[in-house]
Amino acid sequence: MSTNDPSEQGALERLLLAHLAEQRKCRRWGLFFKSLGFVWLFAVVFLVIFHEDGNFASVRPHTALVDLKGEIGGNDGVSADALIGSLDAAFEDKHSQAVVLRINSPGGSPVQAGQVNDEIRRLRAKYPSIPLYVVVDDICASGGYYIAAAADKIFVDKASLVGSIGVLMDGFGFSEGMKKFGIERRLLTAGENKGFLDPFLPVEPRQQAHARAMLEEVHRQFILVVRQGRGKRLRETPDMFSGLVWSGARSIELGLADALGSLDYVAREVVKAEDIVDYSPQESLTDRLARRIGTALGDAIRPWAKNDTRLH
């Protein structure tokens, strides 16, 4: 059907023009939201890469922070490589006024603790104008204190636990239980000590004596590191190197620590640089990005979900 009515033709033209205008508006809004999404994603990547590593914030004088939390070494612990990398970055930043190593650790591998101690002493010699302070949270014991001993000063809370200057080797013995159940251990070795302290065999006195000698050697190394690090500040007592721990307040009296102080206190009152930039070991970029995006999407979707099911 066709019409020659001018008014109808005008109405059709206006309808067509309105439709085209609406399409253009939709396309513009579509481009706007796509651009907004790209900017949001770029901002997330930027923050993950730079903000969490503390690099983009290091454009002015600041206190550099490296955190040591948990066991030193082991599958789930903090590795010496990760700590050393963070300490290197903190010292290398020309805006770092001081480095604070905040420790909350019961200890761990004496080898990896020794590696970090050596690196701290190397960095202090290479950057003599940048002091390194340790701030103790709940506990700085055993390998944690092995590392702390290399610092210029150690700050604690009055209730912190400090010390445990000793070495241990632990395990279990099952030989008597195996006898009860009639279980026989069949171990073949080449070398009379290859089954050294096997938990399924009775203790062999010569092997036990050898283990004790090794522990004593590592203990002497630990004591030497503490004496070198603390120097004349140390007020030695008969039980100082026995493996005991002391409160933060008592550790100051013994010379194992220097003063009371938190991270903020040290940055503000000692370093005189209140801005704190975190150089602590971080999870991989991929993990961080996935976690950040997942959290952001979850927060955006949750209010619209009818059911919020969680596993506990």
C-alpha positions as CSV (number, residue, x, y, z in Angstrom):
1,M,0.0,0.0,0.0
2,S,1.3,3.5,-0.8
3,T,0.2,6.9,0.0
4,N,0.7,10.4,-1.4
5,D,-0.5,12.2,1.7
6,P,2.3,14.7,2.6
7,S,1.4,14.5,6.3
8,E,1.8,10.8,6.4
9,Q,5.2,11.0,4.5
10,G,6.4,13.6,7.0
11,A,5.4,11.4,9.9
12,L,7.2,8.5,8.5
13,E,10.3,10.6,7.9
14,R,10.2,11.9,11.4
15,L,9.8,8.4,12.8
16,L,12.8,7.1,10.7
17,L,14.9,10.1,11.8
18,A,14.0,9.5,15.4
19,H,14.9,5.8,15.0
20,L,18.3,6.6,13.5
21,A,19.0,9.2,16.3
22,E,18.2,6.6,18.9
23,Q,20.5,4.1,17.3
24,R,23.3,6.7,17.2
25,K,22.7,7.4,20.9
26,C,22.9,3.7,21.8
27,R,26.1,3.3,19.9
28,R,27.6,6.4,21.7
29,W,26.6,4.9,25.1
30,G,27.9,1.5,24.1
31,L,31.3,3.1,23.3
32,F,31.2,5.1,26.5
33,F,30.7,2.0,28.7
34,K,33.3,0.0,26.7
35,S,35.8,2.8,27.3
36,L,34.8,3.0,30.9
37,G,35.4,-0.7,31.3
38,F,38.8,-0.4,29.7
39,V,39.8,2.5,32.0
40,W,38.6,0.5,35.1
41,L,40.6,-2.6,34.0
42,F,43.7,-0.4,33.3
43,A,43.4,1.2,36.7
44,V,43.2,-2.2,38.5
45,V,46.3,-3.4,36.7
46,F,48.1,-0.2,37.5
47,L,47.3,-0.4,41.2
48,V,48.2,-4.1,41.4
49,I,51.5,-3.6,39.7
50,F,52.6,-0.4,41.2
51,H,50.7,0.4,44.4
52,E,51.1,-3.0,46.1
53,D,54.8,-3.1,45.3
54,G,55.2,0.4,46.6
55,N,57.0,1.6,43.6
56,F,54.9,4.4,42.4
57,A,54.5,5.8,45.9
58,S,58.3,6.2,46.2
59,V,58.6,9.6,44.7
60,R,59.4,11.4,48.0
61,P,61.3,10.6,51.2
62,H,59.7,7.7,53.0
63,T,60.3,4.8,55.5
64,A,60.7,1.5,53.6
65,L,58.9,-1.5,55.2
66,V,59.7,-5.2,54.7
67,D,57.5,-7.6,56.6
68,L,58.6,-11.0,57.9
69,K,55.6,-13.0,59.0
70,G,55.6,-16.7,59.9
71,E,58.1,-19.4,59.6
72,I,61.4,-18.8,57.8
73,G,61.9,-21.3,55.0
74,G,59.8,-24.5,54.5
75,N,57.1,-25.0,51.9
76,D,54.6,-22.5,53.4
77,G,57.2,-20.2,55.0
78,V,58.9,-17.0,53.9
79,S,62.0,-17.8,51.8
80,A,65.3,-16.1,52.1
81,D,65.2,-15.3,48.4
82,A,62.0,-13.4,48.8
83,L,63.2,-11.4,51.8
84,I,66.5,-10.6,50.2
85,G,64.8,-9.3,47.1
86,S,62.6,-7.0,49.1
87,L,65.4,-5.7,51.2
88,D,67.5,-5.0,48.1
89,A,64.7,-3.1,46.5
90,A,64.1,-1.1,49.7
91,F,67.8,-0.1,50.1
92,E,68.2,0.7,46.4
93,D,65.3,3.2,46.3
94,K,67.0,6.6,46.6
95,H,64.0,8.0,48.5
96,S,64.3,5.4,51.4
97,Q,65.4,7.3,54.5
98,A,65.5,4.0,56.5
99,V,64.4,0.4,56.2
100,V,62.2,-1.2,58.8
101,L,62.1,-5.0,59.0
102,R,58.9,-5.8,60.9
103,I,59.2,-9.3,62.4
104,N,56.5,-11.7,63.7
105,S,58.2,-15.1,63.4
106,P,58.9,-18.1,65.7
107,G,62.0,-18.9,63.6
108,G,62.7,-21.6,61.1
109,S,65.6,-22.6,58.9
110,P,69.0,-21.6,60.3
111,V,70.5,-21.7,56.8
112,Q,68.0,-19.2,55.4
113,A,68.0,-17.0,58.5
114,G,71.8,-16.9,58.1
115,Q,71.5,-15.9,54.5
116,V,69.2,-13.0,55.3
117,N,71.5,-11.9,58.2
118,D,74.5,-11.9,55.8
119,E,72.5,-9.8,53.3
120,I,71.5,-7.3,55.8
121,R,75.1,-6.7,56.9
122,R,76.1,-6.4,53.3
123,L,73.4,-3.8,52.5
124,R,74.2,-1.8,55.6
125,A,77.9,-1.6,54.5
126,K,76.9,-0.7,50.9
127,Y,74.4,1.9,52.0
128,P,75.9,3.4,55.2
129,S,73.5,6.3,55.2
130,I,70.4,4.1,55.3
131,P,69.8,2.5,58.8
132,L,67.9,-0.7,59.2
133,Y,65.7,-1.1,62.2
134,V,63.8,-4.1,63.3
135,V,60.3,-3.7,64.8
136,V,59.0,-6.8,66.7
137,D,55.3,-7.6,66.8
138,D,54.2,-10.6,68.8
139,I,57.3,-12.8,68.6
140,C,60.9,-12.6,67.3
141,A,62.4,-16.0,68.3
142,S,65.1,-18.4,67.2
143,G,65.7,-17.8,63.4
144,G,63.7,-14.6,63.6
145,Y,66.1,-13.2,66.2
146,Y,69.1,-14.6,64.2
147,I,68.0,-12.1,61.5
148,A,67.1,-9.3,63.9
149,A,70.6,-9.3,65.4
150,A,72.0,-7.8,62.2
151,A,69.9,-4.6,62.6
152,D,71.1,-1.2,63.8
153,K,68.4,-1.1,66.5
154,I,65.6,-3.5,67.6
155,F,62.3,-2.0,68.8
156,V,59.8,-4.2,70.7
157,D,56.5,-4.0,72.4
158,K,56.7,-4.5,76.2
159,A,54.8,-7.8,75.8
160,S,56.6,-9.1,72.7
161,L,58.4,-12.5,73.0
162,V,62.1,-12.2,72.2
163,G,65.0,-14.7,72.2
164,S,65.0,-18.5,72.0
165,I,68.7,-18.5,71.1
166,G,69.1,-22.2,70.6
167,V,68.9,-25.0,68.0
168,L,66.7,-28.1,67.9
169,M,66.2,-31.2,65.9
170,D,63.0,-33.0,66.6
171,G,61.2,-36.2,65.4
172,F,59.4,-39.3,66.7
173,G,60.4,-42.9,67.6
174,F,58.2,-45.8,66.6
175,S,60.4,-48.8,67.4
176,E,58.6,-49.9,70.6
177,G,55.2,-49.5,69.1
178,M,56.2,-51.6,66.1
179,K,57.3,-54.3,68.4
180,K,53.9,-54.4,70.0
181,F,52.2,-54.9,66.7
182,G,54.7,-57.3,65.3
183,I,55.9,-54.9,62.6
184,E,59.4,-55.4,61.2
185,R,61.4,-52.6,59.7
186,R,63.3,-53.7,56.6
187,L,65.8,-51.0,55.7
188,L,68.7,-51.6,53.2
189,T,71.5,-49.1,53.0
190,A,75.0,-48.7,51.6
191,G,76.9,-46.8,54.2
192,E,76.5,-47.7,57.9
193,N,75.0,-44.3,58.8
194,K,72.8,-43.8,55.8
195,G,69.7,-44.6,57.9
196,F,70.7,-41.7,60.3
197,L,68.3,-41.5,63.2
198,D,65.6,-43.5,61.4
199,P,62.4,-43.1,63.5
200,F,61.5,-46.8,63.0
201,L,64.7,-48.1,64.5
202,P,66.1,-47.8,68.1
203,V,68.4,-44.8,68.7
204,E,72.0,-45.5,67.8
205,P,74.2,-43.8,70.4
206,R,77.0,-42.8,67.9
207,Q,74.5,-41.2,65.6
208,Q,72.8,-39.4,68.4
209,A,76.2,-38.0,69.6
210,H,76.9,-36.9,66.0
211,A,73.6,-35.1,65.8
212,R,74.2,-33.3,69.2
213,A,77.7,-32.2,67.9
214,M,76.1,-30.7,64.8
215,L,73.5,-28.8,66.9
216,E,76.2,-27.5,69.2
217,E,78.1,-26.2,66.2
218,V,75.1,-24.4,64.8
219,H,74.3,-23.0,68.3
220,R,77.9,-21.6,68.5
221,Q,77.3,-19.9,65.1
222,F,74.0,-18.4,66.4
223,I,75.7,-17.1,69.6
224,L,78.5,-15.5,67.6
225,V,76.0,-13.7,65.3
226,V,74.2,-12.3,68.3
227,R,77.4,-11.2,70.0
228,Q,78.6,-9.6,66.8
229,G,75.3,-7.9,66.1
230,R,74.5,-6.6,69.6
231,G,78.1,-5.9,70.7
232,K,78.5,-4.0,74.0
233,R,74.8,-3.6,74.4
234,L,74.5,-7.3,75.3
235,R,74.3,-8.0,79.1
236,E,75.0,-11.7,79.0
237,T,73.5,-14.0,81.7
238,P,74.1,-17.7,82.2
239,D,70.7,-18.6,80.6
240,M,70.8,-16.0,77.7
241,F,71.8,-18.6,75.1
242,S,69.8,-21.5,76.7
243,G,66.8,-21.2,74.4
244,L,64.6,-19.2,76.8
245,V,62.4,-16.3,75.6
246,W,61.8,-13.1,77.4
247,S,59.2,-10.3,77.3
248,G,60.0,-7.2,75.2
249,A,60.5,-5.2,78.4
250,R,63.0,-7.7,79.8
251,S,64.8,-8.1,76.4
252,I,65.6,-4.4,76.6
253,E,67.2,-4.8,80.0
254,L,69.3,-7.7,78.7
255,G,70.4,-5.8,75.7
256,L,68.7,-8.1,73.2
257,A,66.6,-5.1,72.1
258,D,67.0,-1.4,72.3
259,A,63.7,0.3,73.0
260,L,59.9,0.2,72.9
261,G,58.4,1.2,69.6
262,S,55.9,0.4,66.9
263,L,56.3,0.8,63.1
264,D,54.5,4.1,63.1
265,Y,56.5,5.4,66.1
266,V,59.8,4.5,64.4
267,A,58.8,6.0,61.1
268,R,57.6,9.2,62.8
269,E,60.0,9.7,65.7
270,V,63.2,7.9,64.7
271,V,63.3,8.1,60.9
272,K,61.4,11.3,60.7
273,A,59.6,10.1,57.5
274,E,56.0,9.3,58.3
275,D,55.2,8.0,54.8
276,I,55.6,4.2,54.8
277,V,56.2,2.3,51.5
278,D,55.8,-1.4,51.6
279,Y,58.4,-3.5,49.9
280,S,57.4,-6.8,51.5
281,P,57.4,-10.0,49.4
282,Q,54.2,-10.2,47.4
283,E,52.3,-12.9,45.6
284,S,52.7,-13.2,41.8
285,L,51.1,-10.6,39.5
286,T,48.8,-13.1,38.1
287,D,47.5,-14.2,41.5
288,R,47.1,-10.6,42.6
289,L,45.3,-9.5,39.5
290,A,42.9,-12.5,39.6
291,R,42.2,-11.9,43.3
292,R,41.6,-8.2,42.8
293,I,39.3,-8.6,39.8
294,G,37.4,-11.6,41.4
295,T,36.8,-9.5,44.5
296,A,35.6,-6.5,42.6
297,L,33.3,-8.5,40.4
298,G,32.0,-10.4,43.5
299,D,31.2,-7.2,45.3
300,A,29.4,-5.8,42.2
301,I,27.3,-8.9,41.7
302,R,26.4,-9.8,45.2
303,P,23.8,-7.1,45.9
304,W,21.8,-8.3,42.8
305,A,21.9,-12.0,43.8
306,K,18.8,-13.5,45.3
307,N,20.7,-16.2,47.2
308,D,24.2,-15.7,48.8
309,T,25.4,-19.2,49.6
310,R,28.7,-19.6,51.4
311,L,30.6,-22.6,52.6
312,H,31.9,-22.5,56.2
